[in-house]
């Protein structure tokens, strides 16, 4: 029997939800911008990671935000310092474009790797990474912005959100799911850093189409936004940066609010 959109949302809501602060890294510092620009410093990566683990975060994102644009390898040394400082899983993204990069990420302690621009440019790379390392360790990051001409009304952007591709975000997610990738990470370019709420249509569209764990990302600013990410966006993990980095909300407060509204959290 085919699941309805409502039944999918209910099943996701019953599953334990993960809270995932994201460390956006530039020049070995945690930073945060708005719409992928207007960058502000937010602290030392190791100190931030430890604080989030102590606050109850279930996992961490570690995103080298300029590696792809600068055409360099990810800062694996900083990643290693973070993974050695905490016990919770860390997902690395940014600049991952070869099997050697994936192997280096795992050697530096990453639990998963997130592939974005390289996945779009070379789907065969994703297929081979899945074959060698397992789909459960491969996350596909999809930066997207509005495009009313496309079926899902969301267009894939690459190169740190700088380059439009003309590709439909949901169709691309389905292609990546077909290659065996285990998790989807759609980020709203329009919502990034704005604290105006997740792009629920984007998140839900990808979660429902792929039936894979999907991480809501880009725009969380209130407790209600986190709840909507689960109930309306059908996300299994809620990623945020600005609200956590700058003390607007705490991980514990988010978890408590979700529990109060009937959402199981890890």
VOMITOR-69758 format. One record per atom (N, C-alpha, C): residue number from 1; residue in three letters; atom name; x, y, z. Coordinates in pm, whole numbers, plus 50000, padded with zeros to 5 digits. Layout:
REM VOMITOR-69758
   seq   type   atom      xx      yy      zz
   NUM    ala     CA       X       Y       Z
...
***
This chain:
REM VOMITOR-69758
   seq   type   atom      xx      yy      zz
     1    unk      N   50085   49881   50000
     1    unk     CA   50000   50000   50000
     1    unk      C   50088   50124   50000
     2    unk      N   50052   50221   49919
     2    unk     CA   50130   50344   49910
     2    unk      C   50100   50433   50030
     3    unk      N   50205   50484   50095
     3    unk     CA   50187   50573   50207
     3    unk      C   50143   50710   50159
     4    unk      N   50053   50771   50233
     4    unk     CA   50015   50908   50202
     4    unk      C   50117   51001   50263
     5    unk      N   50113   51126   50220
     5    unk     CA   50203   51226   50277
     5    unk      C   50179   51238   50426
     6    unk      N   50049   51230   50469
     6    unk     CA   50018   51243   50611
     6    unk      C   50075   51126   50690
     7    unk      N   50063   51003   50635
     7    unk     CA   50112   50887   50709
     7    unk      C   50263   50891   50723
     8    unk      N   50332   50941   50620
     8    unk     CA   50477   50955   50628
     8    unk      C   50512   51053   50738
     9    unk      N   50443   51166   50742
     9    unk     CA   50470   51265   50844
     9    unk      C   50447   51210   50984
    10    unk      N   50341   51131   51003
    10    unk     CA   50312   51073   51133
    10    unk      C   50420   50975   51174
    11    unk      N   50469   50894   51077
    11    unk     CA   50571   50796   51112
    11    unk      C   50702   50864   51150
    12    unk      N   50735   50973   51081
    12    unk     CA   50856   51048   51115
    12    unk      C   50841   51110   51254
    13    unk      N   50722   51165   51282
    13    unk     CA   50700   51230   51409
    13    unk      C   50713   51131   51526
    14    unk      N   50681   51003   51502
    14    unk     CA   50691   50903   51608
    14    unk      C   50834   50856   51629
    15    unk      N   50919   50871   51531
    15    unk     CA   51058   50829   51544
    15    unk      C   51135   50932   51627
    16    unk      N   51236   50887   51703
    16    unk     CA   51315   50983   51781
    16    unk      C   51386   51083   51690
    17    unk      N   51372   51208   51721
    17    unk     CA   51431   51316   51641
    17    unk      C   51566   51355   51697
    18    unk      N   51662   51381   51610
    18    unk     CA   51795   51426   51650
    18    unk      C   51807   51578   51637
    19    unk      N   51880   51639   51730
    19    unk     CA   51912   51780   51721
    19    unk      C   52060   51792   51684
    20    unk      N   52087   51870   51580
    20    unk     CA   52219   51874   51517
    20    unk      C   52269   52018   51500
    21    unk      N   52338   52072   51598
    21    unk     CA   52405   52201   51574
    21    unk      C   52508   52185   51463
    22    unk      N   52524   52289   51383
    22    unk     CA   52619   52283   51272
    22    unk      C   52731   52386   51292
    23    unk      N   52854   52337   51284
    23    unk     CA   52970   52424   51292
    23    unk      C   53014   52461   51151
    24    unk      N   52978   52580   51107
    24    unk     CA   53028   52631   50979
    24    unk      C   53168   52685   51003
    25    unk      N   53266   52631   50931
    25    unk     CA   53407   52662   50958
    25    unk      C   53469   52744   50845
    26    unk      N   53536   52854   50884
    26    unk     CA   53618   52932   50791
    26    unk      C   53741   52977   50867
    27    unk      N   53859   52954   50808
    27    unk     CA   53985   52991   50874
    27    unk      C   53995   52933   51014
    28    unk      N   53952   52806   51027
    28    unk     CA   53961   52730   51153
    28    unk      C   53877   52789   51265
    29    unk      N   53777   52873   51232
    29    unk     CA   53687   52929   51331
    29    unk      C   53543   52896   51293
    30    unk      N   53457   52886   51393
    30    unk     CA   53314   52871   51367
    30    unk      C   53259   53007   51329
    31    unk      N   53183   53011   51218
    31    unk     CA   53125   53136   51171
    31    unk      C   52979   53111   51134
    32    unk      N   52906   53218   51111
    32    unk     CA   52769   53205   51062
    32    unk      C   52732   53326   50983
    33    unk      N   52667   53302   50868
    33    unk     CA   52624   53411   50783
    33    unk      C   52474   53412   50761
    34    unk      N   52431   53498   50670
    34    unk     CA   52292   53506   50628
    34    unk      C   52290   53493   50477
    35    unk      N   52206   53403   50425
    35    unk     CA   52202   53375   50282
    35    unk      C   52340   53334   50230
    36    unk      N   52420   53266   50314
    36    unk     CA   52553   53217   50280
    36    unk      C   52658   53329   50271
    37    unk      N   52622   53451   50312
    37    unk     CA   52719   53563   50313
    37    unk      C   52704   53638   50446
    38    unk      N   52764   53758   50457
    38    unk     CA   52758   53840   50580
    38    unk      C   52803   53757   50701
    39    unk      N   52926   53709   50694
    39    unk     CA   52978   53613   50791
    39    unk      C   53016   53679   50924
    40    unk      N   52976   53615   51036
    40    unk     CA   53015   53660   51170
    40    unk      C   53090   53547   51241
    41    unk      N   53185   53585   51325
    41    unk     CA   53259   53486   51404
    41    unk      C   53170   53433   51517
    42    unk      N   53181   53300   51542
    42    unk     CA   53097   53240   51646
    42    unk      C   53177   53153   51742
    43    unk      N   53312   53153   51732
    43    unk     CA   53389   53084   51833
    43    unk      C   53485   52978   51784
    44    unk      N   53548   52911   51880
    44    unk     CA   53645   52804   51854
    44    unk      C   53571   52673   51830
    45    unk      N   53606   52598   51726
    45    unk     CA   53533   52475   51693
    45    unk      C   53530   52373   51805
    46    unk      N   53643   52349   51869
    46    unk     CA   53648   52248   51976
    46    unk      C   53564   52291   52095
    47    unk      N   53577   52417   52133
    47    unk     CA   53498   52467   52246
    47    unk      C   53349   52460   52215
    48    unk      N   53311   52499   52094
    48    unk     CA   53169   52493   52055
    48    unk      C   53119   52349   52057
    49    unk      N   53198   52258   52002
    49    unk     CA   53158   52117   51996
    49    unk      C   53137   52061   52136
    50    unk      N   53230   52088   52226
    50    unk     CA   53216   52038   52363
    50    unk      C   53092   52096   52431
    51    unk      N   53069   52224   52410
    51    unk     CA   52953   52288   52472
    51    unk      C   52823   52226   52421
    52    unk      N   52818   52199   52292
    52    unk     CA   52696   52139   52237
    52    unk      C   52674   51997   52286
    53    unk      N   52781   51920   52298
    53    unk     CA   52767   51785   52351
    53    unk      C   52714   51790   52494
    54    unk      N   52770   51879   52574
    54    unk     CA   52725   51892   52713
    54    unk      C   52581   51939   52722
    55    unk      N   52537   52017   52623
    55    unk     CA   52400   52070   52622
    55    unk      C   52298   51966   52576
    56    unk      N   52347   51852   52526
    56    unk     CA   52255   51746   52486
    56    unk      C   52239   51726   52337
    57    unk      N   52323   51789   52255
    57    unk     CA   52316   51766   52110
    57    unk      C   52338   51619   52079
    58    unk      N   52266   51568   51981
    58    unk     CA   52276   51427   51944
    58    unk      C   52387   51401   51844
    59    unk      N   52417   51500   51764
    59    unk     CA   52522   51491   51662
    59    unk      C   52561   51632   51622
    60    unk      N   52668   51641   51544
    60    unk     CA   52717   51771   51499
    60    unk      C   52740   51771   51349
    61    unk      N   52715   51885   51287
    61    unk     CA   52760   51906   51151
    61    unk      C   52889   51986   51155
    62    unk      N   52979   51958   51062
    62    unk     CA   53106   52030   51051
    62    unk      C   53121   52064   50903
    63    unk      N   53102   52191   50870
    63    unk     CA   53099   52232   50730
    63    unk      C   53209   52333   50700
    64    unk      N   53305   52292   50619
    64    unk     CA   53410   52382   50572
    64    unk      C   53349   52464   50458
    65    unk      N   53307   52586   50488
    65    unk     CA   53221   52660   50395
    65    unk      C   53293   52718   50274
    66    unk      N   53427   52721   50275
    66    unk     CA   53498   52780   50161
    66    unk      C   53586   52679   50086
    67    unk      N   53589   52554   50129
    67    unk     CA   53678   52456   50066
    67    unk      C   53647   52438   49917
    68    unk      N   53519   52423   49883
    68    unk     CA   53483   52400   49743
    68    unk      C   53516   52522   49658
    69    unk      N   53477   52640   49705
    69    unk     CA   53499   52762   49628
    69    unk      C   53647   52791   49610
    70    unk      N   53726   52760   49713
    70    unk     CA   53870   52786   49707
    70    unk      C   53946   52672   49640
    71    unk      N   53876   52564   49604
    71    unk     CA   53939   52453   49534
    71    unk      C   54044   52381   49615
    72    unk      N   54020   52371   49746
    72    unk     CA   54119   52304   49831
    72    unk      C   54054   52190   49908
    73    unk      N   54139   52112   49974
    73    unk     CA   54089   52003   50058
    73    unk      C   54030   52059   50187
    74    unk      N   53941   51981   50245
    74    unk     CA   53882   52018   50373
    74    unk      C   53989   52022   50481
    75    unk      N   53965   52102   50586
    75    unk     CA   54061   52114   50696
    75    unk      C   54045   51995   50791
    76    unk      N   54102   51882   50749
    76    unk     CA   54087   51758   50826
    76    unk      C   54154   51766   50963
    77    unk      N   54255   51851   50977
    77    unk     CA   54320   51863   51108
    77    unk      C   54226   51924   51211
    78    unk      N   54147   52024   51169
    78    unk     CA   54050   52083   51260
    78    unk      C   53938   51983   51291
    79    unk      N   53897   51910   51189
    79    unk     CA   53796   51806   51210
    79    unk      C   53843   51706   51314
    80    unk      N   53967   51662   51304
    80    unk     CA   54019   51564   51398
    80    unk      C   54016   51619   51541
    81    unk      N   54051   51746   51557
    81    unk     CA   54048   51804   51692
    81    unk      C   53906   51803   51749
    82    unk      N   53809   51826   51663
    82    unk     CA   53669   51825   51708
    82    unk      C   53625   51683   51743
    83    unk      N   53650   51588   51655
    83    unk     CA   53603   51451   51681
    83    unk      C   53673   51388   51801
    84    unk      N   53795   51430   51830
    84    unk     CA   53866   51378   51947
    84    unk      C   53814   51441   52077
    85    unk      N   53744   51553   52064
    85    unk     CA   53695   51624   52182
    85    unk      C   53555   51581   52224
    86    unk      N   53482   51516   52134
    86    unk     CA   53343   51477   52165
    86    unk      C   53320   51330   52130
    87    unk      N   53212   51277   52185
    87    unk     CA   53175   51138   52155
    87    unk      C   53059   51128   52059
    88    unk      N   52983   51234   52042
    88    unk     CA   52869   51229   51951
    88    unk      C   52916   51229   51806
    89    unk      N   52836   51171   51714
    89    unk     CA   52877   51162   51574
    89    unk      C   52890   51300   51509
    90    unk      N   52988   51309   51419
    90    unk     CA   53012   51433   51345
    90    unk      C   53002   51403   51196
    91    unk      N   52923   51483   51126
    91    unk     CA   52911   51472   50980
    91    unk      C   52991   51584   50915
    92    unk      N   53085   51548   50830
    92    unk     CA   53170   51646   50762
    92    unk      C   53117   51681   50624
    93    unk      N   53115   51810   50593
    93    unk     CA   53080   51855   50459
    93    unk      C   53172   51968   50416
    94    unk      N   53178   51990   50285
    94    unk     CA   53260   52098   50231
    94    unk      C   53387   52048   50168
    95    unk      N   53396   52058   50037
    95    unk     CA   53519   52021   49967
    95    unk      C   53539   51872   49945
    96    unk      N   53438   51791   49972
    96    unk     CA   53450   51646   49951
    96    unk      C   53425   51616   49804
    97    unk      N   53530   51578   49734
    97    unk     CA   53515   51558   49589
    97    unk      C   53588   51434   49536
    98    unk      N   53643   51353   49626
    98    unk     CA   53713   51232   49581
    98    unk      C   53701   51125   49688
    99    unk      N   53726   51000   49647
    99    unk     CA   53723   50890   49743
    99    unk      C   53833   50908   49848
   100    unk      N   53945   50970   49808
   100    unk     CA   54051   50998   49904
   100    unk      C   54003   51096   50011
   101    unk      N   53922   51195   49971
   101    unk     CA   53866   51289   50068
   101    unk      C   53775   51217   50166
   102    unk      N   53691   51127   50114
   102    unk     CA   53600   51053   50200
   102    unk      C   53679   50969   50300
   103    unk      N   53782   50902   50251
   103    unk     CA   53864   50819   50337
   103    unk      C   53934   50903   50444
   104    unk      N   53983   51021   50404
   104    unk     CA   54049   51110   50499
   104    unk      C   53951   51159   50606
   105    unk      N   53829   51184   50566
   105    unk     CA   53727   51229   50662
   105    unk      C   53702   51123   50768
   106    unk      N   53688   50998   50724
   106    unk     CA   53664   50891   50820
   106    unk      C   53787   50867   50907
   107    unk      N   53904   50881   50849
   107    unk     CA   54027   50865   50925
   107    unk      C   54041   50973   51032
   108    unk      N   53983   51091   51005
   108    unk     CA   53987   51201   51101
   108    unk      C   53873   51196   51201
   109    unk      N   53794   51091   51195
   109    unk     CA   53692   51070   51297
   109    unk      C   53549   51100   51258
   110    unk      N   53524   51143   51135
   110    unk     CA   53386   51170   51093
   110    unk      C   53304   51041   51091
   111    unk      N   53179   51051   51131
   111    unk     CA   53088   50936   51125
   111    unk      C   53026   50926   50986
   112    unk      N   53003   51042   50924
   112    unk     CA   52943   51048   50790
   112    unk      C   53010   51161   50712
   113    unk      N   52996   51155   50580
   113    unk     CA   53040   51267   50497
   113    unk      C   52922   51319   50417
   114    unk      N   52920   51448   50399
   114    unk     CA   52817   51515   50322
   114    unk      C   52878   51563   50191
   115    unk      N   52816   51522   50081
   115    unk     CA   52867   51556   49947
   115    unk      C   52765   51645   49878
   116    unk      N   52810   51753   49819
   116    unk     CA   52719   51848   49757
   116    unk      C   52754   51873   49610
   117    unk      N   52843   51968   49584
   117    unk     CA   52876   52004   49446
   117    unk      C   52930   51886   49367
   118    unk      N   53017   51807   49430
   118    unk     CA   53076   51692   49360
   118    unk      C   52971   51588   49326
   119    unk      N   52866   51577   49410
   119    unk     CA   52758   51482   49380
   119    unk      C   52683   51524   49255
   120    unk      N   52666   51654   49240
   120    unk     CA   52594   51703   49122
   120    unk      C   52679   51686   48996
   121    unk      N   52806   51720   49008
   121    unk     CA   52894   51716   48891
   121    unk      C   52932   51574   48851
   122    unk      N   52939   51483   48948
   122    unk     CA   52986   51348   48920
   122    unk      C   52908   51245   49002
   123    unk      N   52787   51211   48958
   123    unk     CA   52707   51113   49031
   123    unk      C   52778   50979   49049
   124    unk      N   52867   50945   48956
   124    unk     CA   52942   50821   48969
   124    unk      C   53028   50818   49094
   125    unk      N   53074   50935   49137
   125    unk     CA   53151   50945   49260
   125    unk      C   53065   50902   49379
   126    unk      N   52940   50944   49381
   126    unk     CA   52849   50904   49489
   126    unk      C   52828   50753   49488
   127    unk      N   52804   50697   49370
   127    unk     CA   52782   50553   49360
   127    unk      C   52903   50476   49412
   128    unk      N   53023   50521   49378
   128    unk     CA   53143   50452   49422
   128    unk      C   53166   50470   49572
   129    unk      N   53136   50589   49625
   129    unk     CA   53149   50611   49769
   129    unk      C   53053   50521   49846
   130    unk      N   52932   50507   49795
   130    unk     CA   52835   50416   49857
   130    unk      C   52887   50273   49854
   131    unk      N   52942   50232   49742
   131    unk     CA   52992   50096   49728
   131    unk      C   53107   50068   49825
   132    unk      N   53198   50165   49837
   132    unk     CA   53317   50142   49919
   132    unk      C   53293   50161   50069
   133    unk      N   53207   50258   50104
   133    unk     CA   53196   50295   50245
   133    unk      C   53058   50268   50306
   134    unk      N   52958   50239   50223
   134    unk     CA   52823   50214   50271
   134    unk      C   52735   50336   50262
   135    unk      N   52614   50318   50212
   135    unk     CA   52523   50430   50193
   135    unk      C   52485   50500   50321
   136    unk      N   52487   50426   50433
   136    unk     CA   52448   50487   50560
   136    unk      C   52547   50594   50606
   137    unk      N   52665   50598   50544
   137    unk     CA   52766   50698   50582
   137    unk      C   52773   50813   50481
   138    unk      N   52688   50809   50380
   138    unk     CA   52691   50910   50274
   138    unk      C   52566   50998   50281
   139    unk      N   52588   51128   50301
   139    unk     CA   52481   51227   50306
   139    unk      C   52490   51314   50181
   140    unk      N   52377   51341   50120
   140    unk     CA   52375   51431   50004
   140    unk      C   52320   51567   50048
   141    unk      N   52405   51669   50040
   141    unk     CA   52366   51805   50077
   141    unk      C   52315   51876   49952
   142    unk      N   52195   51931   49962
   142    unk     CA   52131   51996   49848
   142    unk      C   52095   52139   49887
   143    unk      N   52174   52235   49841
   143    unk     CA   52141   52376   49860
   143    unk      C   52040   52414   49752
   144    unk      N   51931   52477   49792
   144    unk     CA   51824   52504   49695
   144    unk      C   51763   52641   49718
   145    unk      N   51714   52698   49610
   145    unk     CA   51644   52826   49615
   145    unk      C   51520   52815   49527
   146    unk      N   51431   52910   49542
   146    unk     CA   51305   52907   49466
   146    unk      C   51328   52923   49316
   147    unk      N   51253   52843   49241
   147    unk     CA   51244   52859   49096
   147    unk      C   51107   52806   49056
   148    unk      N   51015   52897   49032
   148    unk     CA   50876   52859   49006
   148    unk      C   50859   52777   48878
   149    unk      N   50959   52778   48792
   149    unk     CA   50949   52706   48665
   149    unk      C   50973   52556   48679
   150    unk      N   51027   52513   48794
   150    unk     CA   51061   52372   48813
   150    unk      C   50947   52297   48883
   151    unk      N   50939   52165   48866
   151    unk     CA   50829   52087   48924
   151    unk      C   50814   52106   49075
   152    unk      N   50925   52105   49149
   152    unk     CA   50917   52123   49294
   152    unk      C   50927   52269   49336
   153    unk      N   50948   52355   49237
   153    unk     CA   50968   52499   49259
   153    unk      C   51095   52529   49339
   154    unk      N   51189   52435   49340
   154    unk     CA   51316   52452   49408
   154    unk      C   51429   52407   49316
   155    unk      N   51530   52494   49301
   155    unk     CA   51642   52468   49212
   155    unk      C   51768   52436   49291
   156    unk      N   51844   52338   49246
   156    unk     CA   51971   52303   49309
   156    unk      C   52076   52409   49279
   157    unk      N   52148   52451   49383
   157    unk     CA   52263   52540   49369
   157    unk      C   52387   52466   49418
   158    unk      N   52500   52492   49356
   158    unk     CA   52626   52430   49397
   158    unk      C   52731   52539   49424
   159    unk      N   52852   52496   49456
   159    unk     CA   52962   52589   49486
   159    unk      C   52926   52680   49603
   160    unk      N   52881   52617   49714
   160    unk     CA   52846   52695   49832
   160    unk      C   52727   52785   49810
   161    unk      N   52634   52742   49725
   161    unk     CA   52514   52820   49699
   161    unk      C   52532   52932   49599
   162    unk      N   52645   52935   49530
   162    unk     CA   52675   53045   49438
   162    unk      C   52630   53020   49295
   163    unk      N   52620   52892   49255
   163    unk     CA   52598   52859   49114
   163    unk      C   52466   52787   49093
   164    unk      N   52371   52849   49019
   164    unk     CA   52246   52779   48987
   164    unk      C   52271   52670   48884
   165    unk      N   52197   52561   48894
   165    unk     CA   52219   52448   48802
   165    unk      C   52105   52425   48705
   166    unk      N   51988   52480   48734
   166    unk     CA   51871   52452   48652
   166    unk      C   51803   52320   48687
   167    unk      N   51859   52245   48780
   167    unk     CA   51807   52113   48816
   167    unk      C   51704   52124   48929
   168    unk      N   51601   52041   48921
   168    unk     CA   51498   52037   49024
   168    unk      C   51551   51965   49148
   169    unk      N   51530   52023   49266
   169    unk     CA   51587   51968   49389
   169    unk      C   51534   51830   49423
   170    unk      N   51404   51810   49410
   170    unk     CA   51346   51679   49444
   170    unk      C   51390   51573   49344
   171    unk      N   51393   51608   49217
   171    unk     CA   51439   51512   49116
   171    unk      C   51585   51473   49140
   172    unk      N   51667   51569   49178
   172    unk     CA   51807   51539   49208
   172    unk      C   51818   51449   49330
   173    unk      N   51738   51476   49433
   173    unk     CA   51739   51392   49553
   173    unk      C   51702   51249   49519
   174    unk      N   51603   51231   49434
   174    unk     CA   51562   51096   49392
   174    unk      C   51674   51025   49317
   175    unk      N   51745   51099   49235
   175    unk     CA   51859   51042   49163
   175    unk      C   51966   50994   49260
   176    unk      N   51996   51074   49361
   176    unk     CA   52097   51038   49459
   176    unk      C   52051   50919   49546
   177    unk      N   51923   50917   49579
   177    unk     CA   51869   50804   49655
   177    unk      C   51881   50676   49573
   178    unk      N   51862   50687   49444
   178    unk     CA   51874   50572   49357
   178    unk      C   52015   50517   49349
   179    unk      N   52113   50601   49380
   179    unk     CA   52253   50558   49382
   179    unk      C   52293   50495   49516
   180    unk      N   52202   50504   49614
   180    unk     CA   52227   50438   49741
   180    unk      C   52263   50529   49856
   181    unk      N   52268   50661   49834
   181    unk     CA   52297   50753   49945
   181    unk      C   52192   50737   50053
   182    unk      N   52234   50746   50181
   182    unk     CA   52144   50711   50289
   182    unk      C   52071   50823   50357
   183    unk      N   52116   50948   50339
   183    unk     CA   52055   51062   50408
   183    unk      C   52054   51183   50315
   184    unk      N   51948   51264   50326
   184    unk     CA   51938   51387   50248
   184    unk      C   51946   51508   50340
   185    unk      N   52019   51609   50294
   185    unk     CA   52037   51733   50372
   185    unk      C   52005   51853   50285
   186    unk      N   51876   51886   50269
   186    unk     CA   51840   52005   50191
   186    unk      C   51852   52131   50277
   187    unk      N   51914   52234   50222
   187    unk     CA   51928   52362   50291
   187    unk      C   51867   52472   50206
   188    unk      N   51782   52551   50267
   188    unk     CA   51720   52663   50197
   188    unk      C   51818   52778   50187
   189    unk      N   51859   52810   50064
   189    unk     CA   51947   52926   50044
   189    unk      C   51876   53054   50086
   190    unk      N   51748   53062   50058
   190    unk     CA   51670   53180   50093
   190    unk      C   51659   53196   50245
   191    unk      N   51648   53082   50316
   191    unk     CA   51627   53088   50460
   191    unk      C   51753   53087   50543
   192    unk      N   51867   53054   50483
   192    unk     CA   51991   53035   50559
   192    unk      C   52023   53155   50647
   193    unk      N   52034   53130   50778
   193    unk     CA   52074   53234   50871
   193    unk      C   51969   53339   50903
   194    unk      N   51851   53329   50844
   194    unk     CA   51750   53434   50861
   194    unk      C   51668   53419   50988
   195    unk      N   51664   53296   51043
   195    unk     CA   51581   53264   51159
   195    unk      C   51433   53288   51130
   196    unk      N   51395   53272   51002
   196    unk     CA   51255   53291   50960
   196    unk      C   51182   53160   50941
   197    unk      N   51251   53048   50967
   197    unk     CA   51187   52917   50955
   197    unk      C   51244   52835   50842
   198    unk      N   51237   52702   50860
   198    unk     CA   51282   52610   50755
   198    unk      C   51195   52624   50630
   199    unk      N   51250   52586   50516
   199    unk     CA   51171   52573   50394
   199    unk      C   51100   52437   50403
   200    unk      N   50981   52438   50457
   200    unk     CA   50909   52313   50485
   200    unk      C   50870   52240   50357
   201    unk      N   50839   52316   50254
   201    unk     CA   50801   52253   50127
   201    unk      C   50919   52177   50067
   202    unk      N   51037   52236   50073
   202    unk     CA   51158   52171   50023
   202    unk      C   51188   52046   50104
   203    unk      N   51190   52059   50236
   203    unk     CA   51225   51946   50323
   203    unk      C   51125   51832   50308
   204    unk      N   50997   51866   50313
   204    unk     CA   50892   51764   50301
   204    unk      C   50895   51697   50164
   205    unk      N   50916   51777   50060
   205    unk     CA   50918   51722   49926
   205    unk      C   51025   51617   49909
   206    unk      N   51144   51643   49964
   206    unk     CA   51255   51548   49953
   206    unk      C   51233   51428   50044
   207    unk      N   51188   51453   50168
   207    unk     CA   51164   51342   50262
   207    unk      C   51059   51247   50208
   208    unk      N   50949   51301   50157
   208    unk     CA   50840   51217   50110
   208    unk      C   50875   51144   49980
   209    unk      N   50951   51210   49894
   209    unk     CA   50986   51148   49766
   209    unk      C   51088   51036   49782
   210    unk      N   51187   51056   49869
   210    unk     CA   51296   50959   49881
   210    unk      C   51272   50853   49987
   211    unk      N   51185   50883   50084
   211    unk     CA   51163   50795   50200
   211    unk      C   51293   50770   50276
   212    unk      N   51382   50867   50274
   212    unk     CA   51509   50856   50345
   212    unk      C   51512   50954   50462
   213    unk      N   51594   50927   50564
   213    unk     CA   51613   51027   50669
   213    unk      C   51654   51160   50607
   214    unk      N   51587   51266   50648
   214    unk     CA   51610   51397   50589
   214    unk      C   51635   51499   50699
   215    unk      N   51739   51578   50681
   215    unk     CA   51780   51677   50780
   215    unk      C   51726   51814   50739
   216    unk      N   51644   51874   50824
   216    unk     CA   51595   52009   50796
   216    unk      C   51707   52108   50826
   217    unk      N   51730   52201   50735
   217    unk     CA   51842   52294   50751
   217    unk      C   51811   52426   50683
   218    unk      N   51850   52535   50751
   218    unk     CA   51839   52667   50690
   218    unk      C   51720   52746   50738
   219    unk      N   51736   52825   50845
   219    unk     CA   51633   52920   50882
   219    unk      C   51567   52903   51017
   220    unk      N   51604   52802   51096
   220    unk     CA   51540   52784   51226
   220    unk      C   51567   52904   51316
   221    unk      N   51460   52958   51376
   221    unk     CA   51477   53075   51461
   221    unk      C   51395   53074   51587
   222    unk      N   51291   52988   51591
   222    unk     CA   51204   52980   51709
   222    unk      C   51177   52834   51741
   223    unk      N   51125   52810   51860
   223    unk     CA   51087   52674   51898
   223    unk      C   50982   52619   51802
   224    unk      N   50891   52706   51759
   224    unk     CA   50786   52662   51667
   224    unk      C   50844   52615   51533
   225    unk      N   50954   52675   51491
   225    unk     CA   51016   52634   51365
   225    unk      C   51069   52490   51374
   226    unk      N   51126   52455   51489
   226    unk     CA   51176   52318   51506
   226    unk      C   51061   52218   51502
   227    unk      N   50952   52250   51569
   227    unk     CA   50836   52161   51568
   227    unk      C   50780   52146   51427
   228    unk      N   50772   52257   51355
   228    unk     CA   50722   52252   51218
   228    unk      C   50812   52169   51129
   229    unk      N   50944   52171   51156
   229    unk     CA   51036   52090   51077
   229    unk      C   51002   51943   51084
   230    unk      N   50953   51899   51199
   230    unk     CA   50913   51759   51216
   230    unk      C   50772   51736   51163
   231    unk      N   50676   51813   51215
   231    unk     CA   50536   51789   51185
   231    unk      C   50500   51819   51039
   232    unk      N   50554   51929   50986
   232    unk     CA   50519   51970   50850
   232    unk      C   50630   51940   50749
   233    unk      N   50754   51943   50795
   233    unk     CA   50865   51916   50705
   233    unk      C   50905   51771   50697
   234    unk      N   50852   51689   50790
   234    unk     CA   50880   51545   50792
   234    unk      C   51028   51514   50807
   235    unk      N   51101   51602   50875
   235    unk     CA   51244   51581   50896
   235    unk      C   51267   51482   51009
   236    unk      N   51377   51410   51001
   236    unk     CA   51418   51318   51107
   236    unk      C   51528   51379   51194
   237    unk      N   51595   51481   51143
   237    unk     CA   51699   51553   51217
   237    unk      C   51678   51703   51194
   238    unk      N   51698   51781   51299
   238    unk     CA   51680   51925   51292
   238    unk      C   51814   51992   51311
   239    unk      N   51865   52054   51206
   239    unk     CA   51994   52121   51208
   239    unk      C   51972   52270   51227
   240    unk      N   52058   52331   51307
   240    unk     CA   52053   52476   51324
   240    unk      C   52192   52526   51362
   241    unk      N   52214   52654   51339
   241    unk     CA   52344   52714   51371
   241    unk      C   52325   52845   51447
   242    unk      N   52271   52946   51381
   242    unk     CA   52264   53081   51440
   242    unk      C   52198   53082   51577
   243    unk      N   52084   53015   51590
   243    unk     CA   52010   53023   51717
   243    unk      C   52089   52961   51832
   244    unk      N   52170   52860   51799
   244    unk     CA   52253   52797   51902
   244    unk      C   52381   52876   51927
   245    unk      N   52448   52915   51819
   245    unk     CA   52577   52985   51833
   245    unk      C   52564   53115   51914
   246    unk      N   52455   53187   51891
   246    unk     CA   52442   53319   51952
   246    unk      C   52346   53321   52071
   247    unk      N   52316   53202   52126
   247    unk     CA   52243   53193   52251
   247    unk      C   52096   53229   52246
   248    unk      N   52037   53229   52127
   248    unk     CA   51895   53262   52115
   248    unk      C   51810   53148   52171
   249    unk      N   51850   53026   52142
   249    unk     CA   51785   52907   52196
   249    unk      C   51892   52807   52237
   250    unk      N   51859   52720   52330
   250    unk     CA   51948   52613   52370
   250    unk      C   51898   52479   52321
   251    unk      N   51988   52384   52308
   251    unk     CA   51949   52249   52265
   251    unk      C   51846   52190   52360
   252    unk      N   51867   52207   52490
   252    unk     CA   51774   52154   52589
   252    unk      C   51635   52212   52576
   253    unk      N   51627   52341   52550
   253    unk     CA   51497   52406   52534
   253    unk      C   51423   52352   52413
   254    unk      N   51496   52329   52304
   254    unk     CA   51434   52274   52183
   254    unk      C   51380   52134   52211
   255    unk      N   51461   52053   52276
   255    unk     CA   51417   51916   52307
   255    unk      C   51295   51915   52398
   256    unk      N   51297   52000   52499
   256    unk     CA   51184   52006   52592
   256    unk      C   51057   52049   52519
   257    unk      N   51069   52145   52432
   257    unk     CA   50952   52193   52357
   257    unk      C   50896   52083   52267
   258    unk      N   50984   52012   52200
   258    unk     CA   50938   51904   52114
   258    unk      C   50867   51795   52195
   259    unk      N   50924   51759   52311
   259    unk     CA   50861   51658   52396
   259    unk      C   50721   51705   52441
   260    unk      N   50712   51831   52478
   260    unk     CA   50584   51885   52523
   260    unk      C   50476   51877   52415
   261    unk      N   50521   51873   52290
   261    unk     CA   50428   51869   52178
   261    unk      C   50422   51729   52113
   262    unk      N   50460   51629   52191
   262    unk     CA   50438   51492   52149
   262    unk      C   50542   51434   52054
   263    unk      N   50658   51500   52042
   263    unk     CA   50763   51451   51953
   263    unk      C   50870   51380   52035
   264    unk      N   50899   51256   52000
   264    unk     CA   51005   51182   52069
   264    unk      C   51140   51233   52021
   265    unk      N   51228   51260   52115
   265    unk     CA   51363   51306   52081
   265    unk      C   51464   51210   52139
   266    unk      N   51583   51208   52082
   266    unk     CA   51687   51119   52130
   266    unk      C   51743   51167   52264
***
